């Protein structure tokens, strides 16, 4: 149906009156889109939208808690959180596109597949939206910042040292990872391979398998690995779903004290396994603070504030380092979670 000349003229007049009255939407400090319209303000706040690999698991829910805390602490931040219900790259891309359509200030992604995420991040940037990664990177994308939980080298070394200490410095072990294309998991595995070969010549990684973000599948795969390698004495759960999964497999097989496990596990999920010895330790970091730092960094970008070599983010994060050459904001060192300190964390 065609609009009448009268309708079009009235609409044009109303737009002109609104513009003259200063009623057009403004985003204080926000990035301008190609049309000149600023991106991403809601009620004068910068909208920082975080898209995790998977919504609903304790790890990313803890990051969300940290982001909400930043929203309360930082007066100009509105924290948004939405992820796929399965670790699916296509579903994650759709969510990112929905945030692009909303015109948020900053989009932050923990990509399931960094290569497939790169094009949609370019789309966001072209709309004047700042783009970041957090928890896991898309290094070949246009992201402005990667918020890293700890250095890749230190995480890989901590996993290896904790496991090989339990194994007596020798023996065969296998890795149950999650997403096969996850940049963070794959980078840690590379460190574990090189570090094991150099520091523990009597130890060997015999297999690496991928269970997605499925704890039950991790348990089954760990059981299969123990059956396929009767002399296996170690298992690594490379993410927060496979860490309890491999420990559960050892418990089910009555091999506590014979097969040792470590993993990237959240404290409360790992607590029963640390208590009964089916896990020798969980390597992690303060996940809530990672969420807080992510929201803070998104706000800094939206405000056009440059990151400093050392940043005072909060009383709990007084000295966060920034590497301008890699565009990486580093939370800190990894933590070793044991039965003695698991209750210091409520996630």
C-alpha positions, 0 to 999 in steps of 0.5 A: 500500500502506498502512503498518501502525500499528506501522510508522508508530509505529516511524518516528515514534519513530526520528525523535524519538530522532534529533531528541533526539540532535541528529542533524538536518541543520544548515547553519551560517549557511544560509538557512532554508526555509519549513518551518524546515529550513535550505537547502544545507549539505553537510558543514558547507559552503555549496553554491554552485551555478553554472549557466552558459549553456553548459557545455564552452566555454572561457569558462565552464570558466575561470569554473569553474576560478575557482570551484574555486579559491575552494572551495580558498581559502574553508573553508566553500564547496562549489562546484557547476557544471552547465550545459546542453550547448546554449544552451537556456533550458528546459534551463537552467531544468531544471538550476536546478530540480534544484539547488532540489530538492537544497536548495543554499545559493546558486544562481547563473545566467548566464541564456540568457533572463532573463525565462524564468529569473525565475519559477524564481529566485522558486521558489528564493527561496521555498525559502530559497535565495539567488539570484544572477546572474553574467556576464549578468543577469536584472535583472527577477528576484528575484536578490540580487546580479549579479556583473558582469565590467565595466561595460556602458558600458566594454565597449561602448566598448572594443569600438567603440574597438578596432574603429574604431581598426583601421578608421581611424575610419570605414566600415561594420561588422556585429555577429555576436551569440549568444543573441538574448535574452542581457541582457549581449550586448544591453546591450553592443550598445546602447552600441555603437550609441549610442557609434558614432553619437556618437563616430564619425559616419562609421561605421555599423552595418549589421546585427546577426545572431544565431548562438547559441553556435555558432562554425561558424554565426558563421563562416558568418553573417560570410561571408554579411554580407561577401557582402551588404555588399561595402563592409563593413570591420568585424565584431564577434563579441559573445561568445566563440564568435562572436569567433573565428568572425568572424575565421575568416571574414575569414581564409577570405575572404582579407580580412585587412587589408581587413575588421577584427574584434574580439570578446569572445574568450578569449585562447587561442582568439583567439591565432592570429587575433591573430597573423595579423591577422584579429583586431585585439583581444579585449575580455575580463576575468580570467574565472577571477577572475570565477568566484572572485568569484562563489563568494565572493559566494555564500558571503557571501550564505549566511553572511548577511554584507552586502556593503560599498561596497568589498570585499577579496575576495583578494590578486588582488581587493583592492577589488571595488566594490558598488553597493547601488542596482543590487545589482551587484558589479563585477569591474573594468575590461575588458581588451584582449587582443592578440598581446602579452599573450594568453599571460598567460592559460591559457584 
